[in-house]
Amino acid sequence: MLKIENELHKKGYKYIACLDEVGRGCLAGDVTACAVIMPEGLLIDGVNDSKKLSKKKREKLYEEIKKSAISIGIGTASNVEIDEMNIKKATHLAMERAIENLMDEEGNSIVPDFLLIDAEIIALKIPQEGIIKGDAKCHGIAAASIIAKVTRDNCMAELHEDYPAYNFKKNAGYGTKEHIAALLKDGKCKIHRNTFIRKIMDSNEQLKLI
């Protein structure tokens, strides 16, 4: 899991920021990206693609990564921005914001000299590489996926208090049967992505006419 980072360190790169996002396929809420710079050579046991980890394991690793990382930056793009520019562009925007939010312990901005991104290339003039299934191959990207996942899940759990009908604390905005049923019963809320729910809502209106 450290092979890619180790090769880059040998080439002289110091601050290697690894990035991943979560929430890309949700019907509601932000898309959330994390950029993380880990110390050279550090391998945290158990770090893997966040989707392959239990909630309890993710939260434990989240704390370990936060304690160990040189820097962590979080960036989001809202459901409004997703509707305005499409999910791919919004994901890139969230990643750029995550990089902008990288800081050291004193609050000084850190500009990475290389980016490792899960299956994406973004429009920044920083050397970078997009790695397919990077969260399963690269320790830093896996760490970023964990931070992004726990951060977004916590945010959606808070939003559940404002919109309890959709059970965001359980589904995090993904299109579960329960979520879709609530959407059809109660309609959309402020944080739903109009471009993602249009087909669902249109189909429901057509059924009413039959």
Secondary structure as the mmCIF struct_conf table of DSSP 4:
data_model
#
loop_
_struct_conf.conf_type_id
_struct_conf.id
_struct_conf.beg_label_comp_id
_struct_conf.beg_label_asym_id
_struct_conf.beg_label_seq_id
_struct_conf.end_label_comp_id
_struct_conf.end_label_asym_id
_struct_conf.end_label_seq_id
HELX_RH_AL_P HELX_RH_AL_P1 LYS A 3 LYS A 10
TURN_TY1_P TURN_TY1_P1 LYS A 11 GLY A 12
STRN STRN1 ILE A 16 VAL A 22
TURN_TY1_P TURN_TY1_P2 ARG A 24 GLY A 25
BEND BEND1 LEU A 27 LEU A 27
STRN STRN2 ALA A 28 ALA A 28
BEND BEND2 GLY A 29 GLY A 29
STRN STRN3 VAL A 31 ILE A 37
HELX_LH_PP_P HELX_LH_PP_P1 MET A 38 PRO A 39
TURN_TY1_P TURN_TY1_P3 GLU A 40 GLY A 41
TURN_TY1_P TURN_TY1_P4 ASP A 45 GLY A 46
HELX_RH_3T_P HELX_RH_3T_P1 SER A 50 LYS A 52
BEND BEND3 LEU A 53 LEU A 53
HELX_RH_AL_P HELX_RH_AL_P2 LYS A 55 SER A 68
BEND BEND4 ILE A 70 ILE A 70
STRN STRN4 SER A 71 ALA A 77
HELX_RH_AL_P HELX_RH_AL_P3 ASN A 79 MET A 85
HELX_RH_AL_P HELX_RH_AL_P4 ILE A 87 GLU A 100
TURN_TY1_P TURN_TY1_P5 ASN A 101 ASN A 101
STRN STRN5 MET A 103 MET A 103
TURN_TY1_P TURN_TY1_P6 GLU A 105 GLU A 106
BEND BEND5 GLY A 107 GLY A 107
STRN STRN6 SER A 109 SER A 109
BEND BEND6 ASP A 113 ASP A 113
STRN STRN7 PHE A 114 ASP A 118
BEND BEND7 ALA A 119 ALA A 119
BEND BEND8 ALA A 123 ILE A 126
STRN STRN8 GLN A 128 ILE A 131
TURN_TY1_P TURN_TY1_P7 ILE A 132 LYS A 133
HELX_RH_AL_P HELX_RH_AL_P5 GLY A 134 LYS A 137
HELX_RH_AL_P HELX_RH_AL_P6 HIS A 139 HIS A 160
TURN_TY1_P TURN_TY1_P8 GLU A 161 ASP A 162
HELX_RH_3T_P HELX_RH_3T_P2 PRO A 164 TYR A 166
HELX_RH_AL_P HELX_RH_AL_P7 PHE A 168 ASN A 171
TURN_TY1_P TURN_TY1_P9 ALA A 172 GLY A 173
HELX_RH_AL_P HELX_RH_AL_P8 LYS A 177 ASP A 186
TURN_TY1_P TURN_TY1_P10 LYS A 190 ILE A 191
STRN STRN9 HIS A 192 HIS A 192
HELX_RH_AL_P HELX_RH_AL_P9 ASN A 194 LEU A 209
#
